[in-house]
Amino acid sequence: MNRIRSECIEGYDTIATGPIRVPPAMTDVHNQAQRRRNMSAIRSKNTRPEMLIRRGLHARGFRYSLHHRKLPGHPDMVLKKHRAVIFVHGCFWHGHQCPLFRWPASRREFWTAKILRNRAVDARSVEDLRRAGWRILTIWECALKGKGKRELEDVLDRTDAWLRSGRGHMDIEGLS
């Protein structure tokens, strides 16, 4: 454990509230063609966690529009009636500090810059949406996947309660 800690590079993230840990470089286990196939198969819209939330909210009577291009950050769901937007974020792509997030071992500089840039864009989008009078809910992938996942009904109940409450910003994360 100490050896791993001593090999890590410690940096500071301006978006998060504390230090980030970046592991030492390793070679990729896939060749370039295989890595390209893997990465091209990753979706940005209509992901499994997003579809679970969409189906659950629709079954509860909520109606929404999808991926509104005119709003900052292009929210996954926009509920105009409730003046609310919902983001369903993947823990890796948005650098969520949870057990599902691990810094990639290869191409450290690229991934660190990309994930920190994603976090900066997320923070800017949330601020712009708040200033425009929108309420923001972020549902993290770890709430629906992994050892600390919540029951889907719990996530939907929390989302339903938040939508009806009129409260501002809220995050739904996995259990730690």
C-alpha positions in Angstrom: 0.0 0.0 0.0 2.8 2.5 0.9 4.6 1.6 -2.3 1.5 2.4 -4.4 1.0 5.7 -2.5 4.6 6.7 -3.0 4.4 6.1 -6.7 1.3 8.1 -7.2 1.4 11.7 -8.4 -0.7 14.0 -6.2 -2.3 17.0 -7.9 -5.1 19.4 -7.0 -8.4 19.6 -8.7 -9.9 23.1 -8.9 -13.4 21.7 -9.2 -13.4 19.1 -6.5 -12.6 19.9 -2.9 -9.4 17.9 -2.4 -6.4 16.2 -3.9 -6.7 13.8 -6.7 -4.5 10.7 -7.1 -3.1 9.7 -10.5 -1.6 6.2 -10.7 1.8 5.6 -12.3 1.9 4.9 -16.0 1.4 1.4 -17.4 1.3 -0.1 -20.8 -2.2 -0.7 -22.4 -3.4 -4.3 -22.5 -5.0 -3.7 -25.9 -3.5 -2.9 -29.2 -4.5 0.4 -30.9 -7.2 -1.2 -33.1 -8.9 -3.1 -30.2 -8.8 0.1 -28.0 -10.4 2.1 -30.8 -13.2 -0.5 -31.1 -13.7 -0.5 -27.3 -13.8 3.3 -27.0 -16.1 3.8 -30.0 -18.7 1.4 -28.4 -19.1 3.7 -25.4 -22.3 5.8 -25.7 -22.8 9.3 -24.5 -26.6 9.2 -24.8 -29.2 6.5 -24.0 -26.9 4.7 -21.6 -28.2 1.9 -19.4 -28.4 4.1 -16.2 -30.1 6.9 -18.2 -32.6 4.4 -19.7 -33.5 3.0 -16.2 -34.2 6.5 -14.9 -36.2 7.5 -17.9 -38.4 4.4 -17.9 -38.9 4.7 -14.1 -39.9 8.4 -14.3 -42.2 7.9 -17.3 -44.0 5.0 -15.5 -44.6 7.5 -12.6 -46.2 9.9 -15.0 -43.4 12.4 -15.5 -42.9 13.7 -19.0 -39.7 15.2 -20.2 -37.7 16.1 -23.3 -34.3 14.6 -24.0 -30.8 16.1 -24.5 -32.0 19.7 -24.9 -29.3 21.3 -27.2 -30.1 24.8 -26.2 -29.4 24.4 -22.5 -25.9 24.4 -21.0 -24.5 20.9 -20.6 -27.2 19.4 -22.8 -29.1 17.8 -19.8 -30.2 14.1 -20.2 -33.8 15.0 -19.2 -35.6 18.4 -19.1 -38.8 18.6 -17.1 -40.1 22.1 -18.1 -43.2 21.8 -15.9 -41.0 21.4 -12.8 -38.3 23.8 -14.2 -35.8 21.0 -13.6 -33.1 19.2 -15.4 -31.6 15.8 -14.7 -28.1 14.7 -15.6 -27.2 11.0 -15.4 -23.4 11.0 -15.1 -21.0 8.2 -15.6 -18.5 8.1 -12.7 -15.5 7.6 -14.9 -16.2 10.3 -17.5 -17.1 12.9 -14.9 -14.4 12.0 -12.4 -16.7 11.2 -9.5 -14.8 10.4 -6.3 -16.4 7.0 -5.7 -15.3 3.3 -5.8 -16.3 3.1 -9.5 -13.8 5.8 -10.5 -10.1 4.9 -11.2 -7.6 7.0 -13.0 -6.5 5.2 -16.1 -3.0 3.7 -15.9 -2.0 4.5 -19.5 -1.9 8.0 -21.1 -2.1 9.7 -17.7 -1.7 13.2 -19.0 -4.4 12.8 -21.6 -6.9 11.3 -19.2 -6.2 13.7 -16.4 -6.7 16.7 -18.7 -9.8 15.2 -20.2 -11.5 14.3 -17.0 -10.6 17.6 -15.3 -11.9 19.4 -18.4 -15.2 17.4 -18.2 -15.5 18.4 -14.5 -14.9 22.1 -15.3 -17.5 22.0 -18.1 -20.0 20.3 -15.6 -19.4 23.0 -13.0 -19.8 25.8 -15.6 -23.0 24.2 -17.0 -24.5 23.8 -13.5 -23.8 27.4 -12.7 -25.2 28.6 -16.0 -28.4 26.5 -15.4 -28.8 27.9 -11.9 -28.5 31.5 -13.0 -31.1 30.8 -15.7 -33.5 29.5 -12.9 -33.3 25.8 -13.5 -33.1 23.2 -10.7 -30.5 20.5 -11.2 -30.4 16.8 -10.2 -27.3 14.8 -10.9 -27.7 11.0 -10.6 -24.3 9.3 -10.5 -23.7 5.9 -12.1 -22.6 4.5 -8.7 -26.2 5.0 -7.4 -27.3 2.4 -9.9 -24.2 0.1 -10.3 -21.5 -1.5 -8.2 -21.2 -2.6 -4.6 -22.7 0.6 -3.2 -25.7 0.8 -5.5 -29.1 1.8 -4.3 -32.3 0.0 -5.2 -33.7 1.5 -8.4 -37.0 2.3 -6.5 -35.0 4.2 -3.9 -33.3 6.3 -6.6 -36.7 6.9 -8.3 -38.4 7.8 -5.0 -35.7 10.3 -4.3 -36.0 11.8 -7.8 -39.8 11.9 -7.5 -39.6 13.6 -4.1 -37.0 16.1 -5.4 -39.1 17.0 -8.5 -42.2 17.6 -6.4 -40.3 19.6 -3.7 -39.1 22.6 -5.7 -35.7 22.3 -4.0 -32.6 23.5 -5.9 -29.6 21.3 -6.7 -29.3 17.7 -5.5 -27.0 14.7 -6.2 -27.9 11.1 -5.8 -24.8 8.9 -5.2 -24.2 5.3 -4.3 -23.9 4.2 -0.7 -20.3 4.4 0.5 
